[in-house]
Amino acid sequence: MVGMRKSAILRIRIITAGVLFLSLILIGRLYHIQIAQHDLFYERAQRQYVHTVHDLYSRGAIYFSTKNDEKVSAATVQSGYLLSIDPSRIEDAEGTYTAINTVYPLERDIFLLRAGKKERTYYEIATELTAEQADAIAALDLQGVQLYRDKWRYYPGGDLASRVVGFVGHTADTDALTGRYGLERYYEDVLTREGSRISVNFFAEIFSNLGSVIFDTTEARTGDIVTTIEPTVARMLDRELARTQEEWSSTLTGGIIINPKTGAIYAMNLVPTFDLNNRVGATIEDFKNPLVEDVYEMGSIIKPLTMAAGLDSGAVSPSTTYYDSGTLEMDTFTIGNYDGRGRGTVDMQEVLNQSLNTGVAFIVKTMGKGAFQTYFKNLKLGSETGIDLPNETYGLVSNLNVTNRDIEAATASFGQGIALTPIATVRALSTLGNGGKLVTPHIVKRIEYQDGTVKDVQFPEGDAVFSEETSTTISRMLTTVVDDALRNGNVKLENYSIAAKTGTAQIADHVNGGYYDDRYLHSFFGYFPSYDPEFLVFLYTVEPKQVRYASETLTDPFMEIAKFLINYYNVPPDR
């Protein structure tokens, strides 16, 4: 009897444990469905019981983040209504059109054409109606007119950082909406809701496939992305770019604001721009992002990289002098300063102050073109940076491989003969202020998955190209450029150090060879505070009209941006 009692107690305990185990599973699954996956199941319910024309649209969100790490919507899904008609049931097409048009403007001819096709039972007339518009149309009680719940992609910022955010669209081989440009495309696998695993019948799933409930790890890892783009900073950058573009009638003007120590991008865009919600009139060229997809000969903003290479190799110091005759003969070519004038005996600081082509060519000759080419290759000017945007292209730096002539290395030293993407240029220039290390420029800082987990996007520490001592020295020299040479020192800030350099490059004539005499690319970069920079600002404008030098076009917008960032982020004075 005692043995039977013990056996019964054991069986009861096993059964009780099993019931408790299943209860825990059920409770966990209920939490998963009712809390963690509430939005997905609510959406499925809407698809099943409300909308009968097509599945309601769903997609992960994109967020900007403020300086206090508060999320601001950059791309979301908006709810509203779709308006359709059943031509076979419409008896008074003109009257129906007039009634609807009082609430929602329609093209009369198109409406009447569709309403006249009596063999059809369904035509979509308008999308993205608000609840107020839908209520007003519903109150008209028009025969043959239907309203359906709908959802669509919406961009609250309009044109804010448009080339970075990108948009969704139809592909050539499918009706599905997918990311076509920018972050929408790059993070398609995260943002898409297609293939998400939603249980329609909870109990059927539990008891037909218990193992998958407990151990299933195949559910799509979809979610929202949170970017480093600061919306107030981005709006300010867009405003300065637009002003520059308008003032100088340029063909294109762009800019990047980045943390040179981490690679986090606070703002990035170009003008002309476009409204992400209304792309009528925009072209494919408008949708591209030349900051990562196009290459340019950058001109004199490359000179600080040459100077840093010379300093780092020990070939020159800030006090090293050379005799500047104004021109140099090299491999049957003549290179000269921007104005053709010689300055006599000058030191390396004056090479940067006066932007002397002969000076950086002297550095290459002194250190040896092989060593110079190695430094520039280590800066990875011809490689992708790894930025999380689509279609990044390579720089054209084959001139850095030429060993039997000197002219290619000499012209590369002042930013001609090699063509770089703006983002690769920014990564290289960041080494000057951050202690000499390459960073990975990036837009997204974390992914918030639908299952409630959060992934902080990590980037490996880059290679060191220059020493910290070189970084400090070149930063001091570039600060002197701002304090003494840029606009004769009239734009310097008394309480803040800024390291900066302008660049004016001739634009290559790809049809006839050589360079245009009257077409230029202006560029400007600067970082601050000079010796522990929080911001690096890069600007460029293509073919500005009736102006020659970048100091005329880009100094003012750069200084406006610098002052704004200092005030907005409450940067403490450093001098």
Secondary structure, DSSP 8 states (H G I E B T S, - for coil): -HHHHHHHHHHHHHHHHHHHHHHHHHHHHHHIIIIITHHHHHHHHHHHHT--SS----B--EEEE-TT--EEEEEEEEEEEEEEE-GGG-S-HHHHHHHHHTTS---HHHHHHHHT-TT-S-EEEEEEE-HHHHHHHHHH--TTEEEEEEEEEE-TTTTTTHHHH--EEEETTEEEEEE-SHHHHHTHHHHB-TT----S-HHHHHHH-HHHHHH---S---EEEEES--HHHHHHHHHHHHHHHHHHT-SEEEEEEE-TTT-BEEEEEEES--BTTB-TT--HHHHS-HHHH--B--GGGGHHHHHHHHHHHTS--TT-EEEE-SEEEETTEEEE-TT----EEEEHHHHHHTT-HHHHHHHHHHH-HHHHHHHHHHTTTTS----SSTT----B-GGGG--S-SHHHHHHHTT-S-BB-HHHHHHHHHHHHTTSB----BSEEEEEETTS-EEE-------B-S-HHHHHHHHHHHHHIIIIIGGGGTT-BTTB--EEEEEEEEEE-TTTSSEEEEEEEEEEEEEESTTS-SEEEEEEEES-SS---HHHHTHHHHHHHHHHHHHHTT-----
